[in-house]
Amino acid sequence: MQSDCITYQKSGCFSNLIVDYLNQKEELQPLYNRFPTLENFKFQIEEKKQNFSLNKREVLVDALKEQYKNIEASEITLNNIDSLLSEKTFTITTGHQLNLFTGPLYFLYKIVSVINLTKELKTKYPEYNFVPIYWMATEDHDFEEINYFNFNNKKIKWNKESNGPVGRLSTDGLETIFEEFSSALGKGENADFLRELFKSSYLNHHTLTEATRFLTNELFKEQGLIIIDGDHKALKKVFCPFVKNELLNQTSFKEVNKTNKLISEYKIQVNPREINLFYILDDLRERIVFENNQYKINNTNLKFSESEILTELENYPERFSPNVILRPLYQEVILPNLCYIGGGGELAYWLELKSNFESNSVTFPILLLRNSVLVATEKQIKKVDKLNLSWSDLFLSKEQLIENKTRELSKFEIDFSKQKNHLSKQFQELKEIAKKTDRSFIGAVKAQEAKQIKGLENLEKRLLKAEKRQHAEKIEQIVQLQVSLFPNESLQERTKNISEIVQSIKFHSFLEKLLQKTKPLQQKFTIIDI
């Protein structure tokens, strides 16, 4: 097995913004607090210490104990919750939507990244405690993004009407999905594990929040993971001053727009609204808009004056829900957090937010790109060696991979660069002659040069095409291997579900491999064999 690991920057899988962030491009440095190195956490700890009170810790621990009252938590998780009362305890956090049966594989990789980083930090700073946090995005209302998972090239989908916060959705109707999934699983110990996990999570719990909490706890409780639901009155109460500021001053709109102007050369991940809050009431989650000196709840008849909405906030803080711009601020206000771990898309919008944090006098966390993993079977790994491929080769686009391997397999060089350079030199001499005699002749020389270069390029393409036919069988084997590792020419972790992996290996064996082999502060892909 060729064990080379491609860096995230060279993989072609991340945006220019994220590549430049990973390369610590000077122009981006004002957008983040500290780059993720073990040494920088010392300074992050000192800063967070200064603005996270004991009162916030007490509210947080009380809320977590309430949320865990019906969950069989491990001793290590319960100890982690209790430890949050100490000013020497800090969190490392990731967040994710409530995808059905965990959704894509990277859900697991996010949490493993968080767990492993807490371990590394404990080794480096033994006088402190570091606990892993998974933030459930219970207040999201984009149900279509989370209502399915892929299993053996089939989409297992939960069809249900949903307009409000997805965490409050009833799990009624998932019996049909269970039957569909159960019959597709077949027989065996691993199939039974998945079947029982789905049933215990979704058929024995009333809401999607409860089901997801149970499921995630079952998978990670022995690692001390704490699962938090931000849809909680006491936690929202802590955030009230920031909601009030948003309603009255629209600070985030101003600050994020200023930042977005600085990074206009990149694709902007999210744009702020004038008020970055939703209003929640029962199954309703709609935007708050300010029009004609009134606060209106979009798509409803609900209206508030300034004094009325502030009274509403005071009495019912749980009805005010931050959107993607304000949710990170809410998280950092209620958690003694040092670092947020997320995917490329998440880090792209976090990089828009630092000035808003500063305006609200809240410490901006260290931002770390989660681990990315490529899972390969023993058979696939043997094929990589047999076909004389590197893992870097397999990250190329299909077209580039075919061209590169065709050139390698050919018995002669399919590269006319020398000939084209020689031709250019000859035409340069002709241009010099034309300058000294008839300058109008230069146009004809340039046209002839372009024609001849084009001819050589066409010959090169024809030769490459002929060689592809000559080596078609081996090229096809290479392409099929790439397709099996990168379904739909995409990263495996973005489409496959854990259920496909657990057909080949027990979940806890796979988890152990992830915990042992992935390194959260290394900016490279990890190859995991199963």
ABEGO torsion letter per residue (X at the ends): XBABBBBAAAAGABBAAAAAAAAGBAAAAAABABBBBAAAAAAAAAAAAAABBAAAAAAAAAAAAAAAAABBBBAAAAAAAAAAABAABBBBBBBBBBBBGGEBAAAAAAAAAAAAAAAAAAAABAABBBBBBBBBBAABABAAAAABBBBGGBBBBBBBBBABBAAABBABGAAAAAAAAAAAAEBEAAAAAAAAAAAAAAAABABAAAAAAAAAAAAAAAAGBBBBBABBAAAAAAAAAAAAAAAAAGAAAAAAAAAAAAAAABBBABBBBABBBBBBBEABBBBBBBBGGBBBBBGBABBBBAAAAAAAAAABAAABBBBAAAAAAAAAAABBBABBBBBAAAAAAAAAAAAAAAAAGBBBBBBBBBBBBBBBBAAAAAAAAAAGBBAAAAABBAAAAAAAAAAAABABBBBAAAAAAAAAAAAAAAAAAAAABBAAAAAAAAAAAAAAAAAAAAAAAAAAAAAAAAAAAAAAAAAAAAAAABBGGBBAAAABBAAAAAAABBAAAAAAAAAAABBAABBBBBBBBX
